[in-house]
Amino acid sequence: MQIRSVLVIASISAVLAVSLAACAPASSAASAAPGASAAIGPRPSSSATLTVVSPTDGQSVAGPTVHVVINLAGATIVSATTTDIRPDEGHIHLYLDNNLVSMNYGSTLDQAVPAGTHVLRAEFVAADHVPFNPRVVTPDVVFTVTP
C-alpha cells in the first residue's frame, strides 16, 4: 500500500512540474522545460494586450498587501479550464519576482508581498493555462513595498 501511495505522489508531482514549466514566464520557460511546447503541439497566437495598471513602475506601496490591477484588451477572462482553446479567451497568471503567485480569473486582486523591492509581471494565457505564441506578457513593473 505504501509503494502505491509513493507512486501516486510521484505521478502527481511529475504532472505539476510539467504544468508549471509550461506556464513559466518568458525569461525562464526555455531553461525550465526545453521543448515543452513542442510536446503539446503548436500554440495559437492572441491579439490581446495586457498592461499592469497598479502598482506602477517605480511606485512605493504600503504593505503587506498590494492591490494589483490589470487591464486586458481584445480578450475575455474565463473561469473554466478547457483544452478547447480560443485566442480571445483565457486566464491571467501573475508573477512576483519571477515566481508564479496567482492564476487569476479576474483583473484585480490583493496580493500579500513582503517589504522590499519587487518585480511584477502578468501574462494572459489560454484557457488551458498554457501560453500563447507569441506570449502575451506585460513589461516588468518594479515597485517597493514599505512596512
C-alpha positions as CSV (number, residue, x, y, z in Angstrom):
1,M,0.0,0.0,0.0
2,Q,2.9,2.4,0.8
3,I,4.5,1.8,-2.6
4,R,1.3,2.6,-4.4
5,S,1.0,5.9,-2.4
6,V,4.5,6.8,-3.3
7,L,3.9,6.1,-7.0
8,V,0.7,8.2,-7.0
9,I,2.5,11.1,-5.3
10,A,5.4,10.8,-7.8
11,S,3.0,10.9,-10.7
12,I,1.1,13.9,-9.4
13,S,4.5,15.7,-8.8
14,A,5.6,15.0,-12.3
15,V,2.3,16.4,-13.8
16,L,2.6,19.5,-11.7
17,A,6.2,20.1,-12.7
18,V,5.4,19.8,-16.4
19,S,2.3,22.1,-16.0
20,L,4.2,24.8,-14.1
21,A,7.2,24.6,-16.5
22,A,4.8,25.2,-19.4
23,C,3.4,28.3,-17.6
24,A,6.8,29.8,-16.6
25,P,7.4,33.4,-17.6
26,A,9.1,34.1,-20.9
27,S,12.5,34.7,-19.3
28,S,12.7,31.2,-17.8
29,A,10.4,29.0,-19.9
30,A,13.2,27.8,-22.3
31,S,15.5,26.8,-19.4
32,A,12.7,25.3,-17.3
33,A,11.3,22.9,-19.9
34,P,13.1,22.8,-23.3
35,G,10.7,21.6,-25.9
36,A,7.7,21.6,-23.6
37,S,5.6,23.5,-26.1
38,A,6.6,21.1,-28.9
39,A,5.2,18.2,-26.9
40,I,1.7,19.7,-26.7
41,G,1.6,20.9,-30.3
42,P,1.7,24.3,-31.9
43,R,0.2,27.2,-29.8
44,P,-2.3,29.7,-31.2
45,S,-1.5,33.4,-31.2
46,S,-3.7,36.0,-29.5
47,S,-4.1,39.7,-30.4
48,A,-4.9,40.5,-26.8
49,T,-2.9,43.2,-24.9
50,L,-2.2,43.2,-21.2
51,T,-1.0,46.0,-19.0
52,V,-0.4,46.4,-15.3
53,V,-2.3,49.5,-14.1
54,S,-1.4,49.3,-10.5
55,P,1.2,49.2,-9.0
56,T,3.1,51.5,-11.4
57,D,6.7,51.2,-12.2
58,G,8.8,52.8,-9.5
59,Q,5.9,53.2,-7.1
60,S,6.3,52.8,-3.3
61,V,3.3,50.9,-1.8
62,A,2.4,50.4,1.9
63,G,2.3,46.7,2.6
64,P,1.9,44.0,3.4
65,T,-0.9,43.7,0.8
66,V,-0.6,45.2,-2.7
67,H,-3.7,45.9,-4.7
68,V,-2.9,44.7,-8.3
69,V,-5.0,46.0,-11.2
70,I,-4.5,44.6,-14.7
71,N,-6.1,45.8,-17.9
72,L,-6.9,43.2,-20.6
73,A,-8.0,44.4,-24.1
74,G,-9.1,42.3,-27.0
75,A,-9.9,39.2,-25.0
76,T,-12.1,37.8,-22.2
77,I,-11.1,36.2,-18.9
78,V,-12.9,32.9,-18.5
79,S,-13.1,30.8,-15.3
80,A,-13.3,27.4,-16.9
81,T,-10.2,25.5,-17.8
82,T,-10.6,23.7,-21.1
83,T,-8.5,22.2,-23.9
84,D,-10.9,23.9,-26.4
85,I,-8.7,27.0,-26.6
86,R,-9.6,30.3,-28.4
87,P,-7.2,33.2,-28.9
88,D,-9.7,35.6,-27.3
89,E,-10.3,33.6,-24.1
90,G,-8.0,32.7,-21.2
91,H,-6.7,33.4,-17.7
92,I,-4.2,35.8,-16.2
93,H,-1.1,34.5,-14.5
94,L,0.7,36.8,-12.1
95,Y,4.4,36.5,-11.4
96,L,6.2,38.2,-8.5
97,D,10.0,38.1,-8.6
98,N,9.7,35.6,-11.4
99,N,7.6,33.2,-9.3
100,L,4.0,32.3,-10.3
101,V,1.9,33.6,-7.4
102,S,-1.6,33.6,-8.9
103,M,-3.7,32.1,-11.6
104,N,-6.4,34.7,-11.9
105,Y,-9.9,34.6,-13.3
106,G,-10.2,38.4,-12.8
107,S,-8.3,41.6,-13.4
108,T,-7.9,42.7,-9.8
109,L,-6.5,41.0,-6.7
110,D,-4.9,41.8,-3.3
111,Q,-1.6,40.1,-3.1
112,A,0.5,39.6,0.0
113,V,4.0,41.0,-0.7
114,P,6.8,41.3,1.8
115,A,8.6,44.6,2.4
116,G,11.3,45.3,-0.2
117,T,11.8,45.9,-3.9
118,H,9.9,43.5,-6.2
119,V,9.3,42.8,-9.9
120,L,5.7,42.1,-11.0
121,R,4.7,40.7,-14.4
122,A,1.4,39.4,-15.7
123,E,0.7,37.0,-18.6
124,F,-2.5,36.3,-20.5
125,V,-2.6,32.5,-21.2
126,A,-5.0,30.3,-23.0
127,A,-7.9,28.6,-21.1
128,D,-5.7,25.5,-20.8
129,H,-3.2,27.7,-18.7
130,V,-0.5,27.3,-21.4
131,P,1.0,30.5,-23.0
132,F,0.0,31.8,-26.4
133,N,2.7,32.0,-29.2
134,P,3.9,34.7,-29.1
135,R,3.4,35.2,-25.4
136,V,1.0,38.0,-24.2
137,V,3.1,39.4,-21.3
138,T,3.3,42.8,-19.6
139,P,6.6,44.7,-19.2
140,D,8.2,44.2,-15.8
141,V,6.9,46.6,-13.1
142,V,9.4,47.3,-10.4
143,F,7.9,48.6,-7.2
144,T,8.8,48.8,-3.5
145,V,6.7,47.7,-0.6
146,T,7.1,49.5,2.7
147,P,6.2,48.1,6.1
